[in-house]
Amino acid sequence: MRSTPFVPLSLSDYEISAEQGFLPQDPCANLPDCPSLNRLGYELPKLLSARTVRRFIDEQHHLLPSIPPSWRTEDFRAAMRILSFAGHAYVWEVPDQPIPTLPAQLANPWYEVAQHLGRLPVLSYASYALDNWRRLDRTQPIRLDNIVLLQNFLGGLDEEWFVVVHIQIEREAGSGLAGLLRAMNSAAADQENEVLLGLTSLASAQTAMRDTLLRMKERCDPYVYYNRVRPYIHGWKNSPTLPNGLTYDGVEAYTGRPQQFRGETGAQSTIVPCLDAGLGIAHAPDPLTVYLLEMRDYMPPRHRAFLQALEKTTDHLSRPILSGYVRDRKSRNPDLWTTYCGCVDLLAQFRQIHIGYADSYIFRQHQAHESNPTAVGTGGTPFMAYLQKHLDETKQAIVQ
């Protein structure tokens, strides 16, 4: 098999930056000339608490009569955030009694905005985290003591903390992705010192990401997460209480047929698959690998394209370019191999922490009703055994 000719990669080509990773510039809090939609976003936590979201939306003739021609990309992302939270609140207002049909005044604008962004009309990680934050002080950086959410379901400390931890990790990943590209591009140019510097930057970022993830339990209690946060982020594919999916009333493209979309999940973040691809870590086919491939459909298109570009960067032997380069120099440049192994080990640590959280926040919780199962993730697939397998495969990458 012939290898793909190497083309140096640049973060900026894929709406990514070393400073903020996959996060955009500060997201819009409000939409221009959309009072109904802005009010819905603002009132949503109170409406959901009172279980009057459905009544409020049903009484609206037009949430978004037409998309203003002056909208920028950031306006579409803000609209997608509000509509996605509203859509899930409408469906899961009573978590054990989901409703199988969205009214046209919500379904139509949600579909149209999603189409413009190249996304699906369902709450994805992009709307839940990437486009859902603001800095308390615009002069200070994105960090846990300076970011809050723009949109909540019920709100409260545990919901807020669960998401801002993810947002901080996304920001910390930026310098790591820059280091990864530096290492890969330098491997193609046979610049060993530059490869080492890139891997060192990646390891530093991964250490920060790991340390942030370890803080999850400081302010997000597993019981509160499972019972007050998780019920609203489920989707309608493989859902025991929405077996046929969700009907988007009035959306002509769906011709009245129910749609089945996965729920919001951290598996829709592009970070870990990019690290797998860049570091050359392979996973043997299993139900989780199939599911993770499907999760790419929920990523912003440019982020998905970046991941695909990483996977295509191979050397003349059709090996992942970075891991092949480092292995070939394992004996004569042990520092290079040691640093590479450190990056793989940090990825394994990240996966290990995540498995522990999946166990305590979901698997060990008491399942009160079938709409919030403990045996599958919010994406609707079994997870515990396959998460462990992917961890084992990550560790295996540096013992061969």
Secondary structure as the mmCIF struct_conf table of DSSP 4:
data_model
#
loop_
_struct_conf.conf_type_id
_struct_conf.id
_struct_conf.beg_label_comp_id
_struct_conf.beg_label_asym_id
_struct_conf.beg_label_seq_id
_struct_conf.end_label_comp_id
_struct_conf.end_label_asym_id
_struct_conf.end_label_seq_id
HELX_LH_PP_P HELX_LH_PP_P1 ARG A 2 PHE A 6
HELX_RH_3T_P HELX_RH_3T_P1 LEU A 11 TYR A 14
TURN_TY1_P TURN_TY1_P1 GLU A 15 GLU A 15
STRN STRN1 SER A 17 SER A 17
TURN_TY1_P TURN_TY1_P2 ALA A 18 GLN A 20
STRN STRN2 GLY A 21 GLY A 21
TURN_TY1_P TURN_TY1_P3 PHE A 22 PHE A 22
BEND BEND1 GLN A 25 ASP A 26
BEND BEND2 ALA A 29 ASN A 30
TURN_TY1_P TURN_TY1_P4 PRO A 32 ASP A 33
HELX_RH_AL_P HELX_RH_AL_P1 PRO A 35 SER A 49
TURN_TY1_P TURN_TY1_P5 ALA A 50 ARG A 51
HELX_RH_AL_P HELX_RH_AL_P2 VAL A 53 ASP A 58
TURN_TY1_P TURN_TY1_P6 GLU A 59 GLU A 59
BEND BEND3 HIS A 61 HIS A 61
BEND BEND4 LEU A 63 SER A 66
TURN_TY1_P TURN_TY1_P7 PRO A 69 SER A 70
HELX_RH_AL_P HELX_RH_AL_P3 THR A 73 TRP A 92
BEND BEND5 GLU A 93 VAL A 94
TURN_TY1_P TURN_TY1_P8 PRO A 95 ASP A 96
BEND BEND6 GLN A 97 GLN A 97
BEND BEND7 PRO A 100 PRO A 100
STRN STRN3 THR A 101 LEU A 102
HELX_RH_AL_P HELX_RH_AL_P4 ALA A 104 LEU A 117
TURN_TY1_P TURN_TY1_P9 GLY A 118 GLY A 118
BEND BEND8 PRO A 121 VAL A 122
HELX_RH_AL_P HELX_RH_AL_P5 TYR A 125 TYR A 125
HELX_RH_PI_P HELX_RH_PI_P1 ALA A 126 LEU A 130
TURN_TY1_P TURN_TY1_P10 ASP A 131 ASP A 131
BEND BEND9 ASN A 132 ASN A 132
STRN STRN4 ARG A 134 ARG A 135
BEND BEND10 LEU A 136 ASP A 137
TURN_TY1_P TURN_TY1_P11 ARG A 138 THR A 139
BEND BEND11 GLN A 140 GLN A 140
BEND BEND12 ILE A 142 ILE A 142
TURN_TY1_P TURN_TY1_P12 LEU A 144 ASN A 146
STRN STRN5 ILE A 147 VAL A 148
BEND BEND13 LEU A 150 LEU A 150
BEND BEND14 PHE A 153 LEU A 154
BEND BEND15 GLY A 156 GLY A 156
HELX_RH_AL_P HELX_RH_AL_P6 LEU A 157 ALA A 188
TURN_TY1_P TURN_TY1_P13 ALA A 189 ASP A 190
HELX_RH_AL_P HELX_RH_AL_P7 GLU A 192 LEU A 213
TURN_TY1_P TURN_TY1_P14 LEU A 214 ARG A 215
HELX_RH_3T_P HELX_RH_3T_P2 MET A 216 GLU A 218
TURN_TY1_P TURN_TY1_P15 ARG A 219 ARG A 219
HELX_RH_AL_P HELX_RH_AL_P8 PRO A 222 VAL A 224
HELX_RH_PI_P HELX_RH_PI_P2 TYR A 225 VAL A 229
HELX_RH_3T_P HELX_RH_3T_P3 ARG A 230 TYR A 232
BEND BEND16 ILE A 233 ILE A 233
BEND BEND17 TRP A 236 ASN A 238
TURN_TY1_P TURN_TY1_P16 PRO A 240 THR A 241
BEND BEND18 LEU A 242 LEU A 242
TURN_TY1_P TURN_TY1_P17 PRO A 243 ASN A 244
STRN STRN6 LEU A 246 LEU A 246
STRN STRN7 THR A 247 TYR A 248
TURN_TY1_P TURN_TY1_P18 ASP A 249 GLY A 250
HELX_RH_3T_P HELX_RH_3T_P4 GLU A 252 TYR A 254
TURN_TY1_P TURN_TY1_P19 THR A 255 GLY A 256
STRN STRN8 GLN A 259 GLN A 259
HELX_LH_PP_P HELX_LH_PP_P2 ARG A 262 GLU A 264
HELX_RH_3T_P HELX_RH_3T_P5 GLY A 266 GLN A 268
BEND BEND19 THR A 270 THR A 270
HELX_RH_AL_P HELX_RH_AL_P9 ILE A 271 LEU A 279
TURN_TY1_P TURN_TY1_P20 GLY A 280 GLY A 280
HELX_RH_AL_P HELX_RH_AL_P10 PRO A 287 MET A 295
HELX_RH_3T_P HELX_RH_3T_P6 ARG A 296 TYR A 298
BEND BEND20 MET A 299 MET A 299
HELX_RH_AL_P HELX_RH_AL_P11 PRO A 301 LYS A 312
STRN STRN9 THR A 314 THR A 314
TURN_TY1_P TURN_TY1_P21 HIS A 316 LEU A 317
BEND BEND21 SER A 318 ARG A 319
STRN STRN10 PRO A 320 PRO A 320
HELX_RH_AL_P HELX_RH_AL_P12 ILE A 321 ASP A 328
TURN_TY1_P TURN_TY1_P22 ARG A 329 ARG A 332
HELX_RH_AL_P HELX_RH_AL_P13 PRO A 334 ALA A 358
HELX_RH_PI_P HELX_RH_PI_P3 ASP A 359 PHE A 363
TURN_TY1_P TURN_TY1_P23 ARG A 364 ARG A 364
BEND BEND22 GLN A 365 GLN A 365
BEND BEND23 HIS A 369 HIS A 369
TURN_TY1_P TURN_TY1_P24 GLU A 370 SER A 371
BEND BEND24 ASN A 372 ASN A 372
BEND BEND25 THR A 374 ALA A 375
STRN STRN11 VAL A 376 VAL A 376
TURN_TY1_P TURN_TY1_P25 THR A 378 GLY A 379
BEND BEND26 GLY A 380 THR A 381
STRN STRN12 PRO A 382 PRO A 382
HELX_RH_AL_P HELX_RH_AL_P14 MET A 384 GLN A 396
TURN_TY1_P TURN_TY1_P26 ALA A 397 VAL A 399
#
